[in-house]
Amino acid sequence: MENNNIYSLVFKVTHAGGSGSCFYLKSHNLFVTNYHVVEGFRSVALQDNKRNPYLAKVVLVNAVLDIALLAVEHDFSHLPDFPLADNDSLEIGGKIRVAGYPYGMPFTVTEGTVSAPKQLMNGQYYIQTDAAVNPGNSGGPIINDRNEVVGITVSKFTDADNMGFGIRVEALRRVLDSATDIDRGTYHVQCESCDELISDPDEYCPSCGEQLPEGVFDERHMSPLAEFCESAIEQMGINPVLARDGYEAWCFHKGSSEIRIFVCNRAYLFMVAPINLLPKKDVERVLDYMLSTDFSPYKMGIDGRQIYLMYRLHLSDITAKYEDEIRQNIVNFALKADEMDNMLVEQYGCEFSAYTKQENN
């Protein structure tokens, strides 16, 4: 497998709790990530390197091993295979790479060496490496020099540098072996003791009696504000799960325009759309338009060459009396942004923003 193919096999995971990384195994038609990345969620959004969103279901978790398997109803047959390395193929000093989306940023690969191929911590064996590992890398693959998966990035000591860890590939094989005939519409918990797959919420494994990890069947609940915002997003015809980008934060495209919704200082709800760039010549015309036009209830702003459409309101304004009006303003904001980015290009010579999603992207 060529190095560039790794770029197409590593996806970003997003939900209402934050983001992480995952990777696709064509041989199983499943995505692999950490349990802690998707903990509390049954459905999450995946994004490929072109920011195309896919709805994924969490179908199997092993909380002790910190592994989760995700299923997506989409044809990924065009993607290459991502082979798994042999169980004990790593050696001290061997070269590896860590791939993922650190801090929710674009795809990144960091290189390093194996400090310990079988480091015992908390009763489990892990890969220890000096490759740079940051929040958001969790769930991404650790890859050897033959482009094989040797592990899953899992954590980093926050008070130590040059020390990252990964789940060894034999642990992943153990979870994958249980997923051969799994019902991909159901959430399953794998018993750490006997590998039984459990779909009905319980405190103990019905097969061997082992106590299951606390909270492994629990689901996170949305805040009233999040439910309100997602009702507006759904009214736009967009699945709100695909738009989630952290706690009370959403990012999605309506038409060609990127829409960001987030809470600031626990006091204001913001909507921001980076719609265009100022033209390099004849700037006066578009500036005159922006200064002379009433965009109420929205505002226009400029940062450098970037043109923004914005909407801000205080959270205390979202009352029973005004919530329908505010919800409609949120919907109309997205429609306005999608309309304006094209208009500013056609009539005022502006350029599309780097965040614009064009058909040829």
Secondary structure by P-SEA (a helix, b strand, c coil): ccaaaaaaabbbbbcccccccccccccccbbbbbccccccccbbbbbccccbbbbbbbccccccccbbbbbbccccccccccccccccccccccccccccccccccbbbbbbbbcccccccccbbbbbccccccccccccccccccccccccccccccccccbbbbbcaaaaaaaaaaaccccccbbbbbcccccccccccccccccccccccccccbbbbbcaaaaaaaaaaaaaccccccccccccbbbbbcccbbbbbbcccccbbbbbbbccccccccaaaaaaaaaacccccbbbbbcccbbbbbbbbbccccccccaaaaaaaaaaaaaaaaaaaaaaaaccccccccccccccc
